[in-house]
């Protein structure tokens, strides 16, 4: 049985492990890089990774942490100041390619990952700075070992 009630932290660790060790992805990003919290004054472009647990597919009546089979929502937000969307799309494409196979998650077996959609949000403000944002929405299914 896992020591985690929810797999969010081990999933986040696995995602960062995959994304941060790829030289091609890190070469596309600024010094802000891959983050789990947007800094007050970031350099662009950067990738913000968000994880959440929108659904639990565990057995009926199971206690938390026992027999868990969660659906993990992953959102990959790319922020860029590049004129046009090419830079943001390139970064997102690389990140999604890296996550095409489920990452190894400590205490859980990860067995399916899906890229559901990509959302384009051009010309918005982040901390008063005009940016482009593109968001990849993925789902990862993990099972307690």
C-alpha positions, 0 to 999 in steps of 0.5 A: 500500500502507498504512503500517499492518500492522493497521488498528486505529489508523486505524479507532480514529481514524475512529471517534473522528472520527465520534463526537466531532464529533457535538454530539447525542452529546457533549451526552448524555455527561459530561465524560469523554465518549468514551474508549479507556481507562477513567479511574480516576475517571470522570464518568458517563455515558461511552462507552468504545470498544474495537477489535480484529481477531478475523479476517483475511480476506486472501489465502492466504499473504499477508505481513502488511500486504499484501492485508489484508482484516480484520474489525474488532470494535468494542465500544461500552460505555456506563456510566451511573449513571441509575436504569434503562437509558434513558440508556445505551440512548439514548447507545448508539442515537445512537452506533450511528446515527452508525456506520451507514455505514462511516467513512472509514479512512485507508489503507483502504476501509471497505465494510461495518459490521454491528451484531450485538447489544446486551448489557445488564449492569445493576447492576455495579461500576466502580472501586467505583461502582455503574453500569449498562452496555450494550454494542453489538457491531459488525463493520467490514470494511476493505480495504487500498487 
